[in-house]
Amino acid sequence: MRCYSLFVLFFMVKLLSAQTEMELAAFDRILVSGAVKVELVQGPKAFISSVSPLKNYAITVQNGELKINLANPNLKYLDPLVLHFVQINTISLNQSGQVSSVIGSSLNFDSLVIKAVDASKVAISITMKVLDLSAKDAAKITLNGQTQLAKVNIKDAAKLYAANFKINQLQISAHDVAYFNVNVAEGIDISATDVARGIFVGSPSNKKFNVNGLASIVDANTGEKMHDERDGLNDTTRFAVGKKKLLIIEEGNELELSPESDSLEKAKELYDTKKYKLRKAYSGIEFGFNQFVSPSLAAIPNDYAYLKCNMLKSWFISYNLLEGDVHLVRNKLALSSGLGIMFQNMRFNTNRLLIPNINVIAADSGKVSLSMNNLFNTQFNVPILLKYAPRTKNNKGKFTMALGVIGTFNIYTHLRVVSSAKGYTEDLQIKDNFNMNPFGAMGTLRMSYGWLHTFANYSLTPYFKTQNNNPDLRLFSIGIAILPRG
């Protein structure tokens, strides 16, 4: 019995070990995808291990490339994988993958290619001869150690932190809003455009700079800002946006336009060509109050006084589902449209009931006392708005204004009356269109500041059909809206 227990215990230990450690076929390239963290350990044997069960990961080796991903993309906060390898020449990362070396250890390579995209992260300590690095899409690279030659290409919002990584010869190309901090001993060749920023330490004897746009390269030892060294470009920085060109003319030996200055931020906003989503002016939830009026907001004729409403009880609520923009002036002025559905309730200040199933607007004598006399309808709304909503890369303007027309289509109407005149409560619904126009148009003015969104609507078309001497009545409404922040 004791031997049997020992056997079971040994089997369970082996099974648990099999779940957390796996031998790997030969590979020299790594591809890490998804929210996976990998720690590198260099040694004589290739295998992978983790505190978490390896069944949570998709791990394959094909044609010399090790691919690591999550078995289920919804898994989060898993323990790091520890990857033991013999030799690697390429590390690729995407979709927020992370690769690091074990703290206190250093990796050794003849050459290494690193490719990082999609907010992935690399943090390794290495000693090598040649490094080929490319990073974009907010990737973050942190290096320690040394190399003879480094070829670097970073763009978008990628960042390279290599102040503790000694480089003898550096060739680096930085674009967009990329940032780098490097340590160079002998030679440095930098090409920087857009609003890329860079800092270098060390004392390289050979220096070459190609600086365009609002890029900034600074020698950390002296604080000197590096300038374009090509012939004929020492005095002027050319910054092009589409068909427009900005020339920054230097006077003397200095150009005071640092990456942290307000002037640079304003210039970046002024010449930013990217199209951003403007603040919403329509999509969201609206609620407010209605009242019937004659054209030009005049009072209702006395003959139709039974159509006057208690405005505080005549409410509406709209669910505006869609809103899309066509920019007329990029990031400032747009033509917007969308789709919404409105539920509208009109509380009449009278006991007189609208008469259904006739082609004129008429009401009874109102001899029965009513506790509720409501006209309810449901309609689809389609707006066409001219929207002013300034937007820059980092900020959305607090003030937004939109002016336009909302087309309406009525899909349902009923009259609800409640009475207790007979000693008991009667609650009736009378379904009829009551001569309402099925199609209509409302003029709308919408203004927002911060979180406060207000609007006013006015019917441009008669609410009721005007044939048979029916009155020309319009609907006036005011309200507030709850709009998404985006």
C-alpha positions as CSV (number, residue, x, y, z in Angstrom):
1,M,0.0,0.0,0.0
2,R,2.9,2.3,0.9
3,C,4.6,1.6,-2.5
4,Y,1.3,2.3,-4.2
5,S,1.0,5.8,-2.5
6,L,4.6,6.6,-3.5
7,F,3.9,5.7,-7.1
8,V,0.8,7.9,-7.2
9,L,2.7,10.8,-5.6
10,F,5.6,10.4,-8.1
11,F,3.1,10.3,-11.0
12,M,1.3,13.5,-9.8
13,V,4.7,15.3,-9.5
14,K,5.6,14.3,-13.0
15,L,2.2,15.3,-14.4
16,L,2.5,18.7,-12.7
17,S,6.0,19.1,-14.1
18,A,4.8,18.3,-17.6
19,Q,2.2,21.0,-17.3
20,T,4.8,23.7,-16.4
21,E,7.9,22.7,-18.5
22,M,8.3,21.8,-22.2
23,E,11.3,20.9,-24.3
24,L,11.5,22.7,-27.6
25,A,12.8,21.8,-31.0
26,A,15.7,23.8,-32.4
27,F,14.9,27.5,-33.2
28,D,16.8,30.7,-33.8
29,R,13.8,33.1,-34.2
30,I,11.1,34.2,-31.7
31,L,7.7,35.7,-32.4
32,V,5.7,36.8,-29.3
33,S,2.1,37.9,-29.8
34,G,-0.6,39.0,-27.5
35,A,-0.4,39.8,-23.7
36,V,2.5,37.3,-23.2
37,K,5.6,38.0,-21.0
38,V,8.7,36.1,-21.8
39,E,12.0,36.1,-19.8
40,L,15.1,34.9,-21.7
41,V,17.8,32.6,-20.3
42,Q,20.7,31.6,-22.4
43,G,22.0,28.0,-21.9
44,P,22.9,24.7,-23.4
45,K,19.4,23.4,-23.8
46,A,16.1,24.8,-25.3
47,F,13.0,24.5,-23.2
48,I,10.2,26.7,-21.8
49,S,8.7,26.8,-18.3
50,S,6.1,28.7,-16.3
51,V,4.4,28.7,-12.9
52,S,1.1,29.0,-14.9
53,P,0.0,25.8,-16.8
54,L,1.5,25.8,-20.3
55,K,-1.9,24.8,-21.7
56,N,-2.8,28.5,-21.4
57,Y,-0.3,29.3,-24.2
58,A,-0.1,28.4,-27.9
59,I,3.6,27.4,-28.3
60,T,4.8,26.0,-31.6
61,V,8.1,25.7,-33.5
62,Q,7.9,25.9,-37.3
63,N,10.8,26.3,-39.7
64,G,13.2,27.4,-37.0
65,E,10.8,30.0,-35.5
66,L,9.3,29.7,-32.1
67,K,5.8,31.3,-31.9
68,I,4.3,32.1,-28.5
69,N,0.7,33.4,-28.0
70,L,-2.2,33.0,-25.6
71,A,-4.4,29.9,-26.1
72,N,-7.3,32.1,-25.1
73,P,-7.1,35.9,-25.9
74,N,-9.3,36.7,-22.9
75,L,-6.7,35.3,-20.4
76,K,-5.0,38.1,-18.3
77,Y,-2.3,38.5,-15.7
78,L,-0.6,35.2,-16.4
79,D,2.9,34.5,-14.9
80,P,5.9,35.1,-17.2
81,L,7.2,32.3,-19.4
82,V,10.9,31.5,-18.9
83,L,12.5,30.6,-22.2
84,H,15.8,28.8,-22.2
85,F,17.6,29.0,-25.5
86,V,20.9,28.2,-27.1
87,Q,21.1,31.0,-29.8
88,I,18.7,33.6,-31.2
89,N,19.1,35.9,-34.2
90,T,15.6,37.5,-34.4
91,I,13.1,38.7,-31.8
92,S,9.7,39.8,-33.1
93,L,6.9,41.2,-31.0
94,N,3.4,42.5,-31.6
95,Q,0.0,43.0,-29.9
96,S,1.5,44.1,-26.6
97,G,3.9,41.2,-26.3
98,Q,6.8,41.6,-23.8
99,V,10.4,40.1,-23.8
100,S,13.0,40.7,-21.1
101,S,16.2,39.1,-19.7
102,V,16.3,37.7,-16.2
103,I,17.5,40.4,-13.8
104,G,21.2,40.2,-13.2
105,S,21.9,38.2,-16.3
106,S,23.4,39.2,-19.7
107,L,22.8,37.7,-23.1
108,N,25.5,37.2,-25.7
109,F,25.0,37.4,-29.5
110,D,27.1,37.9,-32.6
111,S,24.1,39.7,-34.2
112,L,20.5,40.3,-33.3
113,V,17.4,41.6,-35.1
114,I,14.6,43.1,-32.9
115,K,11.2,44.0,-34.5
116,A,8.7,45.6,-32.1
117,V,5.2,46.9,-33.0
118,D,1.7,47.4,-31.4
119,A,2.8,48.8,-27.9
120,S,5.1,45.8,-27.3
121,K,8.0,46.0,-24.9
122,V,11.6,44.8,-24.8
123,A,13.9,45.1,-21.8
124,I,17.1,43.1,-22.1
125,S,20.8,43.2,-21.2
126,I,23.0,42.1,-24.1
127,T,26.5,42.0,-25.4
128,M,26.9,41.7,-29.2
129,K,28.6,42.9,-32.4
130,V,25.7,44.0,-34.6
131,L,22.2,45.1,-33.5
132,D,19.4,45.7,-36.1
133,L,16.4,47.4,-34.4
134,S,13.1,48.6,-35.8
135,A,10.2,49.8,-33.6
136,K,6.9,51.6,-34.2
137,D,3.3,51.9,-32.9
138,A,4.2,53.0,-29.3
139,A,6.7,50.1,-28.8
140,K,9.1,50.6,-25.9
141,I,12.7,49.3,-26.1
142,T,15.1,49.4,-23.0
143,L,18.7,48.1,-23.6
144,N,21.7,47.6,-21.3
145,G,25.1,46.3,-22.3
146,Q,27.1,47.0,-25.4
147,T,27.5,46.5,-29.2
148,Q,30.0,47.4,-31.9
149,L,27.3,48.5,-34.5
150,A,23.6,49.4,-34.1
151,K,21.2,50.2,-36.9
152,V,18.0,51.6,-35.5
153,N,14.7,52.7,-37.2
154,I,12.0,54.0,-34.9
155,K,8.8,55.9,-35.8
156,D,5.2,56.6,-34.7
157,A,5.4,56.9,-30.9
158,A,8.1,54.3,-30.4
159,K,10.7,54.9,-27.6
160,L,14.3,53.7,-27.3
161,Y,16.0,53.9,-23.9
162,A,19.7,53.0,-24.3
163,A,21.7,55.4,-22.1
164,N,23.2,52.3,-20.4
165,F,23.9,50.5,-23.7
166,K,27.3,51.4,-25.1
167,I,27.4,51.7,-28.9
168,N,30.6,52.2,-30.9
169,Q,28.9,53.1,-34.2
170,L,25.3,54.2,-34.4
171,Q,23.0,54.7,-37.4
172,I,19.6,55.8,-36.3
173,S,16.5,57.0,-38.2
174,A,13.7,58.6,-36.2
175,H,10.3,59.8,-37.5
176,D,6.9,61.1,-36.3
177,V,7.0,61.5,-32.5
178,A,9.6,58.9,-31.8
179,Y,12.0,59.4,-28.9
180,F,15.5,58.0,-28.2
181,N,18.3,58.2,-25.6
182,V,21.5,56.6,-26.7
183,N,25.2,56.2,-25.6
184,V,27.6,56.5,-28.5
185,A,31.4,56.1,-28.2
186,E,32.9,56.6,-31.7
187,G,30.5,57.5,-34.6
188,I,26.9,58.7,-34.8
189,D,24.7,59.2,-37.9
190,I,21.2,60.5,-37.2
191,S,18.3,61.2,-39.5
192,A,15.4,62.8,-37.7
193,T,12.1,64.2,-39.1
194,D,8.7,65.4,-38.0
195,V,8.7,66.0,-34.3
196,A,11.1,63.2,-33.3
197,R,13.3,63.9,-30.3
198,G,16.7,62.4,-29.3
199,I,19.4,62.7,-26.8
200,F,22.9,61.2,-27.0
201,V,25.6,60.9,-24.4
202,G,29.3,59.9,-24.9
203,S,31.9,61.7,-27.0
204,P,31.6,60.4,-30.6
205,S,34.4,61.8,-32.8
206,N,32.4,61.3,-36.1
207,K,29.0,63.0,-36.1
208,K,26.5,63.4,-39.0
209,F,23.0,64.9,-38.6
210,N,20.1,65.2,-41.0
211,V,17.4,67.1,-39.0
212,N,14.1,68.1,-40.6
213,G,10.8,69.6,-39.5
214,L,10.5,70.1,-35.8
215,A,12.8,67.3,-34.9
216,S,15.2,68.0,-32.0
217,I,18.6,66.3,-31.3
218,V,20.5,67.3,-28.2
219,D,24.1,66.5,-27.1
220,A,23.6,65.7,-23.4
221,N,27.2,66.5,-22.5
222,T,27.0,70.2,-23.7
223,G,23.3,70.8,-24.0
224,E,23.9,71.9,-27.6
225,K,21.1,71.3,-30.1
226,M,22.3,69.6,-33.2
227,H,21.5,71.2,-36.6
228,D,21.3,69.8,-40.1
229,E,24.8,69.5,-41.6
230,R,23.9,69.1,-45.3
231,D,25.1,71.8,-47.6
232,G,22.8,74.8,-47.8
233,L,20.5,73.7,-45.0
234,N,22.3,75.2,-42.0
235,D,20.1,78.3,-41.8
236,T,16.7,76.9,-42.6
237,T,14.5,74.1,-41.4
238,R,11.9,73.0,-43.9
239,F,8.6,71.6,-42.6
240,A,6.1,70.5,-45.1
241,V,2.4,69.5,-44.5
242,G,0.6,68.5,-47.7
243,K,0.9,71.4,-50.1
244,K,1.8,73.9,-47.4
245,K,5.4,74.6,-46.3
246,L,6.7,76.1,-43.1
247,L,10.2,77.6,-43.2
248,I,11.9,78.2,-39.8
249,I,14.8,80.7,-40.4
250,E,17.6,80.7,-37.9
251,E,19.3,83.9,-36.8
252,G,22.7,83.4,-35.3
253,N,23.8,80.1,-34.1
254,E,20.8,79.1,-32.0
255,L,17.1,78.4,-32.6
256,E,15.2,78.5,-29.4
257,L,12.4,75.9,-30.1
258,S,12.7,73.1,-27.5
259,P,10.5,70.0,-27.4
260,E,9.0,71.3,-24.2
261,S,8.2,74.8,-25.3
262,D,4.7,76.1,-25.8
263,S,5.6,77.4,-29.3
264,L,6.4,73.8,-30.4
265,E,3.2,72.5,-29.1
266,K,1.2,75.2,-30.9
267,A,3.1,74.5,-34.1
268,K,2.5,70.8,-33.8
269,E,-1.2,71.5,-33.4
270,L,-1.3,74.1,-36.2
271,Y,0.3,71.8,-38.8
272,D,-1.0,68.5,-37.7
273,T,-2.5,66.8,-40.7
274,K,-4.1,63.8,-39.0
275,K,-7.9,63.7,-39.0
276,Y,-9.4,63.2,-35.5
277,K,-12.9,62.4,-34.4
278,L,-14.8,65.5,-33.4
279,R,-17.0,65.7,-30.3
280,K,-20.5,64.4,-30.7
281,A,-23.4,66.9,-31.1
282,Y,-26.3,64.4,-31.8
283,S,-25.7,60.8,-30.8
284,G,-26.7,60.0,-27.2
285,I,-29.8,60.4,-25.1
286,E,-31.9,63.6,-25.2
287,F,-34.9,64.7,-23.1
288,G,-36.8,67.9,-22.9
289,F,-40.2,69.6,-23.1
290,N,-42.6,70.5,-26.0
291,Q,-45.3,73.1,-26.8
292,F,-47.5,73.8,-29.8
293,V,-47.1,77.3,-31.2
294,S,-48.3,79.1,-34.3
295,P,-45.6,80.0,-37.0
296,S,-43.0,82.5,-35.8
297,L,-43.7,81.3,-32.2
298,A,-47.1,83.2,-32.0
299,A,-49.9,82.0,-29.7
300,I,-52.3,79.3,-30.8
301,P,-55.6,80.7,-32.2
302,N,-58.4,80.7,-29.7
303,D,-60.5,78.4,-31.9
304,Y,-57.8,75.7,-31.2
305,A,-57.1,76.5,-27.6
306,Y,-57.8,72.8,-26.7
307,L,-54.4,72.1,-28.3
308,K,-52.4,74.1,-25.8
309,C,-50.2,71.9,-23.7
310,N,-48.9,71.9,-20.2
311,M,-45.2,72.2,-21.2
312,L,-43.8,70.8,-18.0
313,K,-45.8,67.6,-18.5
314,S,-45.3,67.5,-22.3
315,W,-42.0,65.7,-22.5
316,F,-40.0,63.7,-25.0
317,I,-37.0,61.4,-25.0
318,S,-34.8,60.5,-27.9
319,Y,-32.3,57.7,-28.3
320,N,-29.9,58.9,-31.0
321,L,-28.0,55.8,-32.1
322,L,-25.7,57.0,-34.8
323,E,-23.6,60.0,-35.8
324,G,-21.0,60.4,-38.5
325,D,-18.9,63.3,-39.7
326,V,-17.6,64.5,-43.1
327,H,-14.9,67.1,-42.4
328,L,-15.3,70.4,-44.3
329,V,-12.4,72.1,-42.4
330,R,-10.2,69.4,-41.0
331,N,-10.6,68.9,-37.2
332,K,-12.8,72.0,-36.9
333,L,-15.9,72.0,-39.1
334,A,-17.9,69.0,-40.3
335,L,-21.2,68.0,-41.9
336,S,-22.8,65.4,-39.6
337,S,-25.7,63.0,-39.9
338,G,-27.1,60.1,-38.0
339,L,-30.2,58.2,-36.9
340,G,-32.4,58.5,-33.8
341,I,-35.8,57.4,-32.5
342,M,-38.0,59.8,-30.4
343,F,-40.9,59.1,-28.0
344,Q,-43.1,62.2,-27.6
345,N,-45.9,62.9,-25.1
346,M,-48.1,66.0,-25.3
347,R,-50.3,66.8,-22.2
348,F,-53.3,68.9,-23.2
349,N,-54.6,71.6,-20.8
350,T,-58.3,70.7,-21.5
351,N,-61.0,68.1,-21.0
352,R,-61.8,68.2,-24.8
353,L,-60.9,65.1,-26.7
354,L,-59.5,65.0,-30.2
355,I,-62.0,63.3,-32.5
356,P,-60.4,60.4,-34.4
357,N,-61.2,59.1,-37.9
358,I,-62.1,62.4,-39.5
359,N,-60.1,64.6,-42.0
360,V,-60.2,67.8,-39.9
361,I,-58.8,68.7,-36.5
362,A,-61.7,68.8,-34.1
363,A,-62.6,68.1,-30.4
364,D,-65.7,67.2,-28.4
365,S,-67.4,69.6,-26.0
366,G,-65.3,68.5,-23.0
367,K,-68.1,67.8,-20.6
368,V,-66.4,64.8,-19.0
369,S,-63.7,65.6,-16.5
370,L,-60.3,64.1,-17.4
371,S,-57.3,63.5,-15.2
372,M,-55.1,62.8,-18.3
373,N,-55.4,63.8,-21.9
374,N,-52.2,62.9,-23.7
375,L,-51.2,62.7,-27.4
376,F,-48.4,60.2,-27.8
377,N,-46.3,59.5,-30.9
378,T,-43.1,57.7,-32.0
379,Q,-40.9,58.9,-34.8
380,F,-37.6,58.3,-36.5
381,N,-35.2,61.3,-36.8
382,V,-32.4,61.8,-39.4
383,P,-30.3,65.0,-38.9
384,I,-28.1,67.0,-41.2
385,L,-26.0,69.3,-39.1
386,L,-23.2,71.8,-39.7
387,K,-21.0,71.1,-36.7
388,Y,-18.2,73.3,-35.2
389,A,-16.1,71.2,-32.8
390,P,-12.4,72.1,-32.8
391,R,-10.1,69.1,-32.1
392,T,-6.3,68.8,-31.8
393,K,-4.1,65.8,-31.2
394,N,-4.2,66.1,-27.4
395,N,-7.4,68.1,-26.7
396,K,-11.0,68.3,-27.6
397,G,-12.4,71.8,-27.5
398,K,-14.9,72.4,-24.6
399,F,-17.2,74.4,-26.9
400,T,-19.2,72.7,-29.6
401,M,-22.0,74.2,-31.7
402,A,-24.2,72.6,-34.4
403,L,-26.9,74.0,-36.6
404,G,-29.1,72.2,-39.0
405,V,-32.3,70.3,-39.9
406,I,-33.8,67.1,-38.5
407,G,-36.0,65.1,-40.8
408,T,-38.8,63.2,-39.1
409,F,-41.0,60.2,-40.0
410,N,-43.9,59.3,-37.7
411,I,-44.5,55.6,-37.2
412,Y,-47.1,55.4,-34.4
413,T,-49.7,57.7,-32.7
414,H,-52.3,57.2,-30.0
415,L,-54.4,59.4,-27.6
416,R,-54.5,58.3,-24.0
417,V,-57.3,59.5,-21.7
418,V,-57.9,58.8,-18.0
419,S,-61.1,59.7,-16.2
420,S,-62.8,59.0,-12.9
421,A,-66.0,60.9,-13.7
422,K,-68.1,57.7,-13.4
423,G,-66.9,56.8,-10.0
424,Y,-64.2,54.4,-11.2
425,T,-61.0,54.9,-13.2
426,E,-61.2,54.6,-17.0
427,D,-58.0,54.4,-19.0
428,L,-58.5,54.4,-22.7
429,Q,-56.1,54.4,-25.7
430,I,-57.4,55.7,-29.0
431,K,-55.2,54.8,-32.0
432,D,-55.3,57.2,-34.9
433,N,-52.9,59.6,-36.6
434,F,-55.2,62.6,-35.8
435,N,-54.2,64.3,-39.1
436,M,-50.5,64.4,-38.2
437,N,-48.1,64.9,-41.1
438,P,-46.2,61.6,-41.5
439,F,-43.1,63.5,-42.7
440,G,-41.7,66.7,-41.2
441,A,-38.6,68.8,-40.6
442,M,-37.3,70.6,-37.5
443,G,-34.7,73.3,-37.4
444,T,-32.2,72.6,-34.5
445,L,-29.5,74.6,-32.7
446,R,-27.2,72.7,-30.4
447,M,-24.6,74.1,-28.0
448,S,-22.2,72.3,-25.6
449,Y,-19.6,73.5,-23.2
450,G,-17.8,70.7,-21.3
451,W,-20.3,68.3,-20.0
452,L,-23.4,70.6,-20.5
453,H,-25.2,69.9,-23.8
454,T,-28.3,71.9,-24.6
455,F,-30.5,72.2,-27.7
456,A,-33.7,73.8,-29.1
457,N,-35.9,72.5,-32.0
458,Y,-38.5,74.3,-34.0
459,S,-40.8,72.7,-36.6
460,L,-40.2,74.0,-40.1
461,T,-43.2,72.1,-41.4
462,P,-46.8,72.0,-40.0
463,Y,-47.3,69.4,-37.3
464,F,-50.8,68.7,-38.6
465,K,-52.0,68.4,-42.2
466,T,-53.2,71.9,-43.2
467,Q,-55.9,70.9,-45.7
468,N,-59.5,71.3,-44.9
469,N,-58.7,74.6,-43.0
470,N,-56.8,72.8,-40.3
471,P,-54.5,75.2,-38.4
472,D,-50.8,75.6,-39.1
473,L,-49.2,74.6,-35.8
474,R,-45.6,74.1,-35.1
475,L,-43.8,72.3,-32.3
476,F,-41.2,74.1,-30.2
477,S,-39.0,72.1,-27.9
478,I,-36.0,72.6,-25.6
479,G,-33.9,70.1,-23.7
480,I,-30.6,68.7,-22.6
481,A,-28.6,65.7,-23.8
482,I,-26.2,63.1,-22.4
483,L,-23.6,62.6,-25.1
484,P,-20.6,60.2,-25.2
485,R,-17.2,61.8,-24.5
486,G,-15.7,60.6,-27.7
